[in-house]
Amino acid sequence: MVWLAAALLLTTGGDAIAQTPRVLTLANEYPATSLPGEGDTAFATRVAALTSGRIEIRTVFDAKSGFKSAEQLVAVRDGNIALGDTRRRVEWA
């Protein structure tokens, strides 16, 4: 078992595996300069700092992800994007 682990590390470059960040897409239909956009940028920076770069939030502004607010919820549910910053009214029954 130890030989197998050693062989995998040698052939795959163990450091490369450990340093590859998990990249998650955060969609926003507003510009980066808007209040929600600035919040997303701050969130992405904080996540990177708290995880020592193991998690990277890739922000996509101006609806360039192809999803607007209401569509973002469905896109997250369906696995098309990891995160969506949406402004949607919620009605409690």
DAGI-V654741 format. One record per residue. N is the residue number from 1. PHI is phi as a letter, one per 30 degrees, with the letter a starting at -180 (none if undefined). OMEGA is omega as a letter, one per 20 degrees, with the letter a starting at -180 (none if undefined). Layout:
BEGIN
N & PHI & OMEGA
N & PHI & OMEGA
END
This chain:
BEGIN
1 & none & r
2 & d & a
3 & d & r
4 & d & r
5 & d & r
6 & d & r
7 & d & r
8 & d & r
9 & d & a
10 & d & a
11 & d & a
12 & c & a
13 & i & a
14 & e & a
15 & d & a
16 & d & r
17 & d & a
18 & d & a
19 & c & a
20 & d & a
21 & d & r
22 & d & a
23 & c & r
24 & c & a
25 & c & r
26 & c & a
27 & c & r
28 & b & a
29 & d & a
30 & c & r
31 & d & r
32 & d & a
33 & d & r
34 & d & r
35 & e & r
36 & d & r
37 & d & r
38 & d & r
39 & d & r
40 & d & r
41 & d & r
42 & d & r
43 & d & a
44 & d & r
45 & d & a
46 & d & r
47 & d & r
48 & d & a
49 & d & a
50 & d & a
51 & c & a
52 & h & r
53 & i & a
54 & d & r
55 & b & r
56 & c & r
57 & c & r
58 & c & a
59 & d & r
60 & b & a
61 & c & r
62 & h & r
63 & h & r
64 & d & r
65 & d & a
66 & j & a
67 & b & r
68 & c & a
69 & e & a
70 & d & a
71 & d & a
72 & d & r
73 & d & r
74 & d & a
75 & d & r
76 & d & r
77 & e & a
78 & d & r
79 & i & r
80 & d & r
81 & b & a
82 & d & a
83 & b & r
84 & b & r
85 & c & a
86 & b & r
87 & c & a
88 & b & r
89 & d & r
90 & c & r
91 & c & r
92 & c & a
93 & d & none
END
